[in-house]
Amino acid sequence: NLMASAPEKNVAIEKTKVRKMVQEVLNTMTGEQISVKSGHITQQVIHSPWWKNADIVLAFCSMDKEVDTTEIIKAGLQAGKVVGIPRVAGRHLLFHQIQSLDEDFAVGYCGIKEPQAFWPVVDPARLASQSIFVLTPGLAFDRKKNRLGRGKGFYDRLLAQLQAYHHLQVVPVGVCFVEQLLERVPLVPHDHPVEMVITENEIFS
């Protein structure tokens, strides 16, 4: 996109400002606050009908100052769901199936735990008509379920790709703290919304 339009440039500037603002708020949160809030979010997630219906959970390993997904991942494994964790491969995310969080993970992008490249891949193109719960990170969301990522576009590309597989029931679910819920997230046309947003206090669907 060499010739970004003026409005798109303005949105890009606004996104940078909003990212900085949200990150500053997150940086003030203590480990204990994050742990307590993440516990409430975990309960909201695993008691939701979308979670119960899902055969496959595409989760993520958390960064610092982000919703801690550890217990969500463990709950998925305990419930016998196929759990995939992403590995950055060029401009895309590849999900590999894990059996446990005690496996020998690699350290990937930004120091986040990543699956080893030789672990089995969860390939949506090869799946039967299954229901996929996509746990979706974001720096900010709004009540219309728009999402602001960290600017790399990994999840916008992933969600666009998954929604092209019409035989799958794909449910992208954003998880965030109430501090990350904005009145309005700055958007450009290729930004992908989620189907619901779960905070420690409520669910927007």
N, C-alpha and C positions, 0 to 999 in steps of 0.2 A: 504494500500500500504506500507507494512513493508519493502519491498526490493526495494526501489526506485533506479533506475539505476543512474549511475554517471552523464549522461547528464541531467536527470531530477533534480538531486540535484543541478547541476550548474544553471539550469533554475530557480530553487527555490531561489537560492542566488541572481541571477540577478533580479528576480521579486521584492525581498525585497528592493534591492538598488533603483530600478526604482520607486517603491511606495513611498519611502522616498523622493526621488528627486522631484516627482510630488507634493507630499503633501506640501513640503517646498515652492514650487512656489505658490500653492493655498493659503497657509497661509499668503502670502504677499498681496493677493487681498482684497480690501476694500468691505464693504457691498454694496456701491454704484456701484462699478465695476461689482459685481456679479449680482446686480439687472438689470443693463443696458444690460449686456451680455445675461442674462436669458430672458429678454424681446425679444431680437432679435431671440434667439433660439425658444421661444414660437411661434413667427410669422412663422418661417421656418417650424416648426412642423405642425401647424394647417392649413397651406396652401399647405401642401404636399398631393399628390393624395392618398398615403397610409393611411393617417389620414382620408381623406374624405370617403374612401371606408370602413373604419373599423366600425364594429358593436359594438365591445368591445375594451376598452382600459385598459390594465393592466399597471397602472402607479406606482409611488412610491412617498412617502413623503421624501423630501430632508433632508440630513444632512447639517451641517454648511459647508461652503466652497464647495458647490456642486451646480449644475444647479438648480435653484429654479423652481419647477414644479407646483407651486400653480395655475398659470394662465392656464397652459395646462389642469390641472384637471378640473378647472372651465369651460373651453371651451368644454371639453368632456361632462360634465353634461348638459351644455346649449344646446349642439347639440343633446341631447337625446340619447347619447351612454351609454352603460352599462360601468361603471367605477369601476374597482377593485383596491384595495390597499392591499399590502402584510402585512401579520403577520408572524413572525418567529415561526414555529412549529417544534421543533427539528432541523433536518438538512435541512428542506424544507421551502418553502414559500407557505402560503395559501393565496389566494386572496379573499377578502370580498367586496361585492358591497357596495358602498357608495352613498348617495343621495345628500350630501352636505359636505363641509369642516367644517361646523359649528357644526357637530355632536360631540357627547361626545367620542372622541378618547381616547384610552389608551396610555400610554407612554411605548414604547417597547425598543428593542435593540438599544444601543447607544443614548438613549433619543429621538429616532425618534417617531413621531406619528404613532400609529398602530390602526387598527380596533379592535373593541371588538370581542371576540371569538364567541359570539352568533349572530353576524350579518350574513346575508345570504352569502353563499360561491359561488364564481364563479368557477364552476367545469368544466374544459375543456372536461372531459370524457363524460359529459352529454349534451354538446352543439350540436346544429345542425351545418350544414356546414357554419359556420360564419367566418368572417374575424377579426383577433385579432391583434391589434397594441400593441406591447410589448415595452413600454418605458423602456429602459435598462440603469441603471447607470453603471459607471465604473470609475476607477481612471485614466485610460489612454486608448486610442484607437490608431490604426494606419490607414493609407489610404487603407490598404487591409481589413479593417473592423474587425481586430482582437481586442480583448478586454482584458484589465487587470483589474480584480476586486480587492476587498480588501482582498482576500485570504480565504474566507469562502466557496466559491463554490456554493453559493445559486443560482446565475443566470445560471451558467453552468449546474447545475442539472435541473433547471426550463426549460431552452431552449431545453435541450435534451428530457425532458419529453413532452413538447408541440409539438416538431417535430415528436414524435411518433404517434400523433393523425393525421392520414393522411386526415381525413375528414375536418380538419380546415385549413384555410389559415392564417398562423402565420407569422407576420412580426416583427422581433426584430429590434428596432431602438435605437442605442446608442446616447445619448446626452452628449456633453462635451464642455468645453471652448477650444479655439484654443491652450491655454497653455497645454492642456492635450493630444494634438495630437502629437504622436511620429513618428519617422522614422520607427521604428519596435518595436512591443510589444513582449517581451519574451514569448514563448509558449510551452506547453506540449500537447500531442495528445487530451486529453479530454477537452481542453479549447474550448469554443464555440464562433465562430464569430457572428457578427450581420449582418443584411442584408443592413443596411445603417447607416452612422454616420452623425449626424447633429450638426454643430457648429454654432456660431453666424455669421460666414462668408460664409459657404458653406455646401453642402450636398454631401457626398460620397455614391454612390449607385452602 
